[in-house]
Amino acid sequence: MLLQTKLLAVPFLLQAAFALSPRFLACQVQKPQGTSVLEGCPEGTIFVTQDATDPDRSFGSVQEAVESLPNEGEAIILIAEGEYHETVNVTRSGPLTLLGQLPASLANSVSSPFYPSDATANSTLPKNLVTIWNDIFTKPPLDDATSTVLSVAPNFNASLIGAGPTGAPLQPEFGNVDFKVYNIDWENRAANFAISQALVTDISYANASFYGCSFASFQDTWYTGRNGSTYVVDSVIYGQTDYLFGFGTAWFQNIILANRACGGGIVAWKGTNLTDAPDANASTTLDCFLGRPWNDLSTTVFLNTFMENIIQPAGWTPFGGDRPVIMNTTFYAEFNSTGPGGNTSKRIPLEHILTPEEARNFTIDKVFLEHPGWIDFEYIV
């Protein structure tokens, strides 16, 4: 997992950042009265709105629109301003793009007004117009995947997380080859009570990318699962305990990791080994650790990250239970960490402090072992 981020301590305020897609901006911006909402949209775009009187309306919920699609072929769904209380479950393999409406004032924008380089916890970031939320938390013995707000996987078995270092059994299928989301806030509001695992995303056996979004929960906010590849840019992720975790490959760029409190670690990446490890559980500390390995082959790299003073000087901590030490088969690394929490002089001995030459080995193409066609490289950053 690669992160180019800001690590901040924030209050319980959900704010996301605007950033813009040259391809979809004309479709996303709200239109003047009397103009079709779909003006400027690619042909065949589906419009979701809670306003039953809107002449352009196709569906009243996002999930209804998703379920209407055939398995193959590109599809685009434009979502009107509003809060949508639902779970979105994407099983189709064909490319799918979800667009959140944007204010009309952005119609002539040509660059991204994302948060400035000196953003702090008190910075005011504009809020997206579309929020998709649910309030489901994990109830044992059910799998954590049953709590997610957004699931992108070929079927239910493929979405399962399971327990221990190997998780749920491997599946032979692959789901969506190109899932994109622009300017939508995702929340699991059950997490307001910090009572259990309450996922926002479950991306398994699929390729998914997110632009100008936010994701809010407390424990296990973000999951990139088996054979999952995810890319997130210009976004905010809220959490408390192990809120980035998974088996797959994830790249986070120009994002804010917004710590609501400290429990466990920010990252609990599983890796792929066959030794046993406990499931994530909450713990309370005064400061935040960058991560704790869920098993002995986990990999996490922080590149060019601004860190507030919430970060423990040691950086990394053992998972606990029957994992009382961090094995040298893990790979935890940093390069060019800045800010009051970015002092690496007291990091654990096993951490890799990368040289500029070593850091250049961590690029999108090298991490994903290809130049991913499912990432929007024309997106304005």
URNOR-V895389 format. One record per residue. RES is the residue in three letters. PSI is psi in degrees with one decimal (* if undefined). Layout:
((RES,PSI) (RES,PSI))
This chain:
((MET,130.4) (LEU,134.9) (LEU,130.0) (GLN,99.8) (THR,179.0) (LYS,132.5) (LEU,111.4) (LEU,155.2) (ALA,126.1) (VAL,157.9) (PRO,-178.9) (PHE,52.0) (LEU,123.5) (LEU,113.7) (GLN,138.2) (ALA,172.7) (ALA,139.7) (PHE,137.6) (ALA,160.2) (LEU,147.0) (SER,118.5) (PRO,-33.8) (ARG,-38.1) (PHE,-4.4) (LEU,-45.0) (ALA,-28.5) (CYS,-38.7) (GLN,-34.5) (VAL,142.7) (GLN,144.1) (LYS,154.9) (PRO,153.9) (GLN,135.4) (GLY,-7.1) (THR,140.2) (SER,135.2) (VAL,-29.8) (LEU,5.0) (GLU,132.1) (GLY,-1.4) (CYS,151.2) (PRO,147.9) (GLU,136.5) (GLY,1.5) (THR,135.0) (ILE,136.3) (PHE,125.3) (VAL,126.7) (THR,149.7) (GLN,-6.1) (ASP,102.6) (ALA,-13.2) (THR,-6.6) (ASP,123.4) (PRO,-20.6) (ASP,-3.5) (ARG,132.9) (SER,-41.9) (PHE,159.5) (GLY,-9.6) (SER,154.7) (VAL,-42.2) (GLN,-37.8) (GLU,-41.9) (ALA,-42.8) (VAL,-43.3) (GLU,-18.1) (SER,-12.3) (LEU,145.1) (PRO,168.3) (ASN,-31.0) (GLU,166.4) (GLY,150.5) (GLU,142.0) (ALA,144.6) (ILE,132.0) (ILE,121.2) (LEU,130.3) (ILE,126.3) (ALA,159.2) (GLU,136.4) (GLY,174.4) (GLU,129.2) (TYR,111.6) (HIS,96.0) (GLU,170.6) (THR,133.4) (VAL,122.6) (ASN,112.5) (VAL,114.3) (THR,-15.0) (ARG,155.4) (SER,-22.5) (GLY,152.9) (PRO,137.8) (LEU,132.3) (THR,130.0) (LEU,126.6) (LEU,126.2) (GLY,137.0) (GLN,149.7) (LEU,156.8) (PRO,147.6) (ALA,-25.6) (SER,-17.8) (LEU,4.4) (ALA,-34.7) (ASN,14.0) (SER,142.2) (VAL,-2.4) (SER,165.9) (SER,121.4) (PRO,43.5) (PHE,172.2) (TYR,144.1) (PRO,168.4) (SER,-20.7) (ASP,28.0) (ALA,142.2) (THR,179.3) (ALA,-21.8) (ASN,3.5) (SER,144.9) (THR,117.0) (LEU,136.8) (PRO,146.9) (LYS,140.1) (ASN,157.9) (LEU,-16.4) (VAL,128.2) (THR,131.4) (ILE,126.0) (TRP,158.9) (ASN,177.8) (ASP,47.4) (ILE,133.4) (PHE,162.7) (THR,129.0) (LYS,104.0) (PRO,141.7) (PRO,18.0) (LEU,151.6) (ASP,150.4) (ASP,-27.3) (ALA,-20.6) (THR,-8.4) (SER,-3.5) (THR,150.4) (VAL,-38.2) (LEU,120.0) (SER,125.7) (VAL,101.4) (ALA,153.0) (PRO,-26.3) (ASN,175.7) (PHE,-43.6) (ASN,-34.8) (ALA,-23.5) (SER,-14.4) (LEU,142.9) (ILE,-43.3) (GLY,-171.0) (ALA,164.1) (GLY,-179.1) (PRO,-23.6) (THR,-13.1) (GLY,-155.6) (ALA,156.8) (PRO,145.1) (LEU,147.1) (GLN,150.0) (PRO,-14.6) (GLU,162.1) (PHE,139.5) (GLY,-124.4) (ASN,129.7) (VAL,-15.3) (ASP,86.5) (PHE,124.4) (LYS,145.0) (VAL,133.2) (TYR,126.4) (ASN,54.2) (ILE,136.1) (ASP,135.0) (TRP,130.5) (GLU,140.7) (ASN,102.8) (ARG,-9.5) (ALA,-27.1) (ALA,-10.2) (ASN,-23.6) (PHE,-5.2) (ALA,49.0) (ILE,-19.3) (SER,179.7) (GLN,131.1) (ALA,91.2) (LEU,152.6) (VAL,-47.4) (THR,149.2) (ASP,99.9) (ILE,104.7) (SER,137.7) (TYR,46.8) (ALA,162.4) (ASN,126.9) (ALA,140.9) (SER,148.3) (PHE,138.3) (TYR,120.4) (GLY,41.0) (CYS,176.0) (SER,157.3) (PHE,120.6) (ALA,124.6) (SER,-163.9) (PHE,-61.4) (GLN,130.1) (ASP,48.1) (THR,-51.4) (TRP,126.5) (TYR,119.7) (THR,110.0) (GLY,-164.6) (ARG,132.8) (ASN,25.5) (GLY,141.7) (SER,123.9) (THR,146.5) (TYR,128.2) (VAL,130.6) (VAL,148.7) (ASP,53.5) (SER,171.7) (VAL,132.8) (ILE,120.3) (TYR,135.9) (GLY,178.7) (GLN,-50.6) (THR,118.6) (ASP,46.7) (TYR,3.1) (LEU,116.3) (PHE,165.6) (GLY,-176.0) (PHE,-23.4) (GLY,-159.4) (THR,125.1) (ALA,138.8) (TRP,123.6) (PHE,121.8) (GLN,133.9) (ASN,48.7) (ILE,164.7) (ILE,123.7) (LEU,104.9) (ALA,104.6) (ASN,115.7) (ARG,-24.9) (ALA,-179.7) (CYS,124.2) (GLY,128.8) (GLY,-117.9) (GLY,169.3) (ILE,-41.4) (VAL,133.6) (ALA,75.3) (TRP,137.0) (LYS,-40.2) (GLY,-159.8) (THR,16.6) (ASN,176.9) (LEU,9.9) (THR,161.9) (ASP,150.7) (ALA,149.5) (PRO,162.4) (ASP,161.2) (ALA,139.0) (ASN,161.3) (ALA,143.4) (SER,158.7) (THR,126.6) (THR,163.5) (LEU,-28.5) (ASP,166.4) (CYS,137.2) (PHE,149.0) (LEU,-31.2) (GLY,170.5) (ARG,130.5) (PRO,127.9) (TRP,-26.4) (ASN,-167.4) (ASP,5.3) (LEU,24.1) (SER,150.5) (THR,127.3) (THR,133.4) (VAL,126.8) (PHE,123.1) (LEU,131.0) (ASN,51.7) (THR,128.3) (PHE,127.9) (MET,126.1) (GLU,178.8) (ASN,17.9) (ILE,-9.9) (ILE,129.6) (GLN,137.1) (PRO,-34.2) (ALA,-23.4) (GLY,-56.7) (TRP,151.9) (THR,149.7) (PRO,156.3) (PHE,-33.1) (GLY,-175.2) (GLY,-126.0) (ASP,16.3) (ARG,68.4) (PRO,-10.3) (VAL,160.4) (ILE,120.5) (MET,153.7) (ASN,0.6) (THR,-8.6) (THR,163.1) (PHE,99.4) (TYR,131.0) (ALA,157.7) (GLU,153.8) (PHE,128.3) (ASN,45.0) (SER,136.6) (THR,177.8) (GLY,172.4) (PRO,-23.5) (GLY,2.5) (GLY,8.3) (ASN,114.9) (THR,7.2) (SER,-22.2) (LYS,18.0) (ARG,157.9) (ILE,150.2) (PRO,-29.8) (LEU,-13.4) (GLU,148.0) (HIS,116.4) (ILE,108.0) (LEU,145.2) (THR,163.5) (PRO,-38.6) (GLU,-43.2) (GLU,-38.3) (ALA,-30.7) (ARG,-12.7) (ASN,-13.9) (PHE,88.1) (THR,164.9) (ILE,-46.2) (ASP,-38.5) (LYS,-35.3) (VAL,-42.4) (PHE,-0.2) (LEU,27.8) (GLU,171.7) (HIS,99.9) (PRO,120.2) (GLY,-13.2) (TRP,2.2) (ILE,136.6) (ASP,95.0) (PHE,-6.1) (GLU,-8.8) (TYR,137.3) (ILE,119.8) (VAL,*))
